[in-house]
């Protein structure tokens, strides 16, 4: 059994997606991220398992909890679609 067997709770998933989308937009990386997400969409589950396998190597540097969350997001096709929608959404200026 792995952490990919249990999906993230909806509120945690939405919070992560909002944070990720906002960070990408602030850095001007929304368009490259959209290309990467669309290009690698069929490989999401494979990439999630790859991250799971690399956790012993990357965990001390990036944090095991963050890698688990990233793996869970990649394994969930609806999360990838939701991130694409958030990146495509245009922000309305505050008046």
C-alpha positions, 0 to 999 in steps of 0.5 A: 500500500502506498500514499497514492492509494488514498487521495488527498482531501478535497480542501487540501487538494484545492489549497495546494492547487491554488498555491501552485497556480498562484506561484506559477502565475507570479513567476510568469511560468503559467504558459510553460506549465500549461504546455508541460501539463498537457504534454505529460498528462498521459504520464501523470500516474507514471510520474507520480510513482517515479516521485514515490521511488525518488522520495528517499533521494529527494525527500531530505532536500525537498521534504517528504511531505511535499513529494507525497502531495505532489505524487498524489496530485500527479496521480489524480487526473482531475487534479491535473485538469483543475490545475490547468483550469486555474492556470487558464483562468484570468484574474479580474482586476480589483476595483 
